[in-house]
């Protein structure tokens, strides 16, 4: 027992050490991210001291770009399943070894989600009121309490799966199926649930006709399964470039077909939504009019949404054409998907739900500089986490860090790891 | 990395020590810089004053407070208010009365849009003057239309009422099925037996989900630390009512709990010069509101189709 704990401790120590070791590119990247993190921390400290008045939010538009990013990132986290399903249900060989990169991305995305909801709280010091047993979690009535549970559960599931697989690889032994396969299948359903619950957060509000539509849930999933795998395609290519980890083009193209189908469904659902809104008219349509066309001289969101629609449609055309089989075009397409969907779900879904207010007042929103700095800080924090996870995972998967060379590590702790190549 | 790996095996122990000392120094330099940067980043927190206290941080949920706990809490609030405003307030925890359910009736034929109710409410309920928080929003509507999207919110003529218009004040509708209560993740807002939906300002985490859920735009958030001039502070306070709020929490109309649970009318009812506003106990068949609901022919519950079932009725003189 004590040996087991000691072994695990050495494993963690080696993982922690390797995170601080790399070539100049690694230091430059991590240094830049750290600078952004600290700028974000500073902006958040200002917000904490002065209140949310330093954001662009108001009583009229009471959620802004924090919740928008949160919504987008829940989707990214959920999209990890789009790699898990082909591997564990359809036994796809190409993606098999890459699943872990998707799951690590999910972990980083959930950490960012938690950060985004925390910075949105007016009283973060009272977060403990949410802890079941200690506080007063309003479960099951409040969808936000569901979100607290499913997000933290998803985080634990993925940390367990990734951690266990990596630790087994470190020991050079085959992972015990019973100890992770059931969790993989739970995580598949759980991933769908995190994004559905996040959609229900909006859908369940009868007083906000723009959100009160059953199609929001399916749209969330379709857009998540577009933007998530698109992000993974880009991430895998970065991994392939900066490490010696072998990732086949075929794996990227498998992900491309997922993005392709999801984007087509996403655009179809958008068409369904727009038709229902505009053809039937009525009260429901005011927010949509404001979003797509502008309303009574207010049109802050119009350029945003048309950019998103242009990006999404261009991406869909590119995905359908064979040209996106070439990686250069595929990368462009992925960028379009990610940007388009980020706008669509953020500025295009969260903000217009508040405009006009339930009393018909028009008030616009745009994020303040301080708010933007906090967002950049959290994104930098997420990228920092993901980079560290990969920095640990890649050498373990390649066998460069393993139980076999542990003795060497213990003998010459300092020099050994410094010499370890960034592979 | 700068060294040739083949050279590694030949490093004598002494050299290895030197290497780790160098790397130790380098690492500590990086860490020190990092910590200094983080400390500099957190510097704005030095401006935090009266954000919270240990007593408040560990305070239990309202419904779990024993009478002794509550006594201490009320003392703490009185001390805090006295420290901040130099006035010793009288803070009470007023409970709902048995056999009472409050209902509000508002006569749309009479309202002249003078907004006296708005200002009386601000004065009574210690709302922040900067930034400005108001519980009542008066809509200027065009005769013949009940479409709130065409209403004017910031009308400012020399004289009211204006020809061709009627006025509709909106505040918390004290719903039977309040969406705000349902969505709150921490039970910080709930409906009391007398029909008033209240907020525990010491429990709210400030997520603003209730504000998004309210179909009447009745809730207000303290985006900044509220400020009230000392001489304007109303010292007659209730825990669930008009005691001064903190930065980062939600507030809204609570039918002037500090007055109504002590047998008085809400401030807006008292101040209205046109007799527009009627308030009372619907469980008492002889109350004014019972009479109105029995005898007036047309009522409107705003957004009735949402099923929120407000305790706030708009009626006409017919």
HADDOCK unambig.tbl for C-alpha pairs under 7 A between the chains (distance, minus, plus):
assign (segid A and resid 38 and name CA) (segid B and resid 38 and name CA) 6.19 0.50 0.50
assign (segid A and resid 38 and name CA) (segid B and resid 41 and name CA) 5.99 0.50 0.50
assign (segid A and resid 39 and name CA) (segid B and resid 41 and name CA) 6.76 0.50 0.50
assign (segid A and resid 41 and name CA) (segid B and resid 41 and name CA) 5.98 0.50 0.50
assign (segid A and resid 41 and name CA) (segid B and resid 42 and name CA) 6.81 0.50 0.50
assign (segid A and resid 42 and name CA) (segid B and resid 41 and name CA) 4.13 0.50 0.50
assign (segid A and resid 42 and name CA) (segid B and resid 42 and name CA) 5.52 0.50 0.50
assign (segid A and resid 45 and name CA) (segid B and resid 42 and name CA) 5.55 0.50 0.50
assign (segid A and resid 45 and name CA) (segid B and resid 44 and name CA) 5.57 0.50 0.50
assign (segid A and resid 45 and name CA) (segid B and resid 45 and name CA) 5.70 0.50 0.50
assign (segid A and resid 46 and name CA) (segid B and resid 44 and name CA) 5.27 0.50 0.50
assign (segid A and resid 46 and name CA) (segid B and resid 45 and name CA) 6.87 0.50 0.50
assign (segid A and resid 49 and name CA) (segid B and resid 44 and name CA) 6.63 0.50 0.50
assign (segid A and resid 49 and name CA) (segid B and resid 45 and name CA) 5.56 0.50 0.50
assign (segid A and resid 49 and name CA) (segid B and resid 47 and name CA) 6.28 0.50 0.50
assign (segid A and resid 49 and name CA) (segid B and resid 48 and name CA) 5.27 0.50 0.50
assign (segid A and resid 50 and name CA) (segid B and resid 224 and name CA) 6.11 0.50 0.50
assign (segid A and resid 51 and name CA) (segid B and resid 223 and name CA) 5.49 0.50 0.50
assign (segid A and resid 51 and name CA) (segid B and resid 224 and name CA) 4.74 0.50 0.50
assign (segid A and resid 51 and name CA) (segid B and resid 225 and name CA) 6.97 0.50 0.50
assign (segid A and resid 51 and name CA) (segid B and resid 247 and name CA) 6.49 0.50 0.50
assign (segid A and resid 51 and name CA) (segid B and resid 248 and name CA) 6.40 0.50 0.50
assign (segid A and resid 52 and name CA) (segid B and resid 223 and name CA) 4.85 0.50 0.50
assign (segid A and resid 52 and name CA) (segid B and resid 224 and name CA) 6.46 0.50 0.50
assign (segid A and resid 53 and name CA) (segid B and resid 223 and name CA) 4.73 0.50 0.50
assign (segid A and resid 53 and name CA) (segid B and resid 224 and name CA) 5.42 0.50 0.50
assign (segid A and resid 59 and name CA) (segid B and resid 220 and name CA) 6.06 0.50 0.50
assign (segid A and resid 59 and name CA) (segid B and resid 221 and name CA) 6.38 0.50 0.50
assign (segid A and resid 62 and name CA) (segid B and resid 208 and name CA) 6.77 0.50 0.50
assign (segid A and resid 120 and name CA) (segid B and resid 207 and name CA) 6.66 0.50 0.50
assign (segid A and resid 121 and name CA) (segid B and resid 205 and name CA) 6.37 0.50 0.50
assign (segid A and resid 121 and name CA) (segid B and resid 206 and name CA) 5.15 0.50 0.50
assign (segid A and resid 121 and name CA) (segid B and resid 207 and name CA) 4.87 0.50 0.50
assign (segid A and resid 122 and name CA) (segid B and resid 205 and name CA) 6.13 0.50 0.50
assign (segid A and resid 122 and name CA) (segid B and resid 206 and name CA) 4.11 0.50 0.50
assign (segid A and resid 122 and name CA) (segid B and resid 207 and name CA) 6.32 0.50 0.50
assign (segid A and resid 122 and name CA) (segid B and resid 248 and name CA) 3.92 0.50 0.50
assign (segid A and resid 122 and name CA) (segid B and resid 249 and name CA) 6.26 0.50 0.50
assign (segid A and resid 123 and name CA) (segid B and resid 205 and name CA) 4.75 0.50 0.50
assign (segid A and resid 123 and name CA) (segid B and resid 206 and name CA) 5.45 0.50 0.50
assign (segid A and resid 123 and name CA) (segid B and resid 248 and name CA) 5.51 0.50 0.50
assign (segid A and resid 124 and name CA) (segid B and resid 205 and name CA) 6.64 0.50 0.50
assign (segid A and resid 126 and name CA) (segid B and resid 205 and name CA) 5.71 0.50 0.50
assign (segid A and resid 127 and name CA) (segid B and resid 205 and name CA) 6.77 0.50 0.50
assign (segid A and resid 129 and name CA) (segid B and resid 186 and name CA) 6.19 0.50 0.50
assign (segid A and resid 130 and name CA) (segid B and resid 186 and name CA) 5.97 0.50 0.50
assign (segid A and resid 136 and name CA) (segid B and resid 186 and name CA) 4.97 0.50 0.50
assign (segid A and resid 136 and name CA) (segid B and resid 187 and name CA) 6.24 0.50 0.50
assign (segid A and resid 137 and name CA) (segid B and resid 185 and name CA) 5.77 0.50 0.50
assign (segid A and resid 137 and name CA) (segid B and resid 186 and name CA) 4.79 0.50 0.50
assign (segid A and resid 138 and name CA) (segid B and resid 184 and name CA) 6.85 0.50 0.50
assign (segid A and resid 138 and name CA) (segid B and resid 185 and name CA) 4.83 0.50 0.50
assign (segid A and resid 138 and name CA) (segid B and resid 186 and name CA) 5.19 0.50 0.50
assign (segid A and resid 138 and name CA) (segid B and resid 187 and name CA) 5.76 0.50 0.50
assign (segid A and resid 141 and name CA) (segid B and resid 182 and name CA) 5.73 0.50 0.50
assign (segid A and resid 141 and name CA) (segid B and resid 183 and name CA) 6.64 0.50 0.50
assign (segid A and resid 142 and name CA) (segid B and resid 182 and name CA) 5.77 0.50 0.50
assign (segid A and resid 142 and name CA) (segid B and resid 183 and name CA) 4.25 0.50 0.50
assign (segid A and resid 142 and name CA) (segid B and resid 184 and name CA) 5.93 0.50 0.50
assign (segid A and resid 142 and name CA) (segid B and resid 185 and name CA) 5.37 0.50 0.50
assign (segid A and resid 143 and name CA) (segid B and resid 183 and name CA) 6.50 0.50 0.50
assign (segid A and resid 144 and name CA) (segid B and resid 185 and name CA) 5.65 0.50 0.50
assign (segid A and resid 145 and name CA) (segid B and resid 185 and name CA) 5.21 0.50 0.50
assign (segid A and resid 205 and name CA) (segid B and resid 213 and name CA) 5.44 0.50 0.50
assign (segid A and resid 206 and name CA) (segid B and resid 306 and name CA) 6.38 0.50 0.50
assign (segid A and resid 207 and name CA) (segid B and resid 213 and name CA) 6.22 0.50 0.50
assign (segid A and resid 207 and name CA) (segid B and resid 214 and name CA) 6.33 0.50 0.50
assign (segid A and resid 207 and name CA) (segid B and resid 215 and name CA) 4.18 0.50 0.50
assign (segid A and resid 357 and name CA) (segid B and resid 217 and name CA) 6.90 0.50 0.50
assign (segid A and resid 358 and name CA) (segid B and resid 215 and name CA) 5.54 0.50 0.50
assign (segid A and resid 358 and name CA) (segid B and resid 216 and name CA) 5.75 0.50 0.50
assign (segid A and resid 358 and name CA) (segid B and resid 217 and name CA) 5.82 0.50 0.50
assign (segid A and resid 359 and name CA) (segid B and resid 148 and name CA) 5.87 0.50 0.50
assign (segid A and resid 359 and name CA) (segid B and resid 149 and name CA) 6.84 0.50 0.50
assign (segid A and resid 359 and name CA) (segid B and resid 216 and name CA) 6.36 0.50 0.50
assign (segid A and resid 359 and name CA) (segid B and resid 217 and name CA) 6.48 0.50 0.50
assign (segid A and resid 360 and name CA) (segid B and resid 148 and name CA) 5.39 0.50 0.50
assign (segid A and resid 360 and name CA) (segid B and resid 149 and name CA) 4.04 0.50 0.50
assign (segid A and resid 361 and name CA) (segid B and resid 149 and name CA) 6.84 0.50 0.50
assign (segid A and resid 414 and name CA) (segid B and resid 20 and name CA) 5.81 0.50 0.50
assign (segid A and resid 418 and name CA) (segid B and resid 1 and name CA) 6.38 0.50 0.50
assign (segid A and resid 419 and name CA) (segid B and resid 1 and name CA) 5.33 0.50 0.50
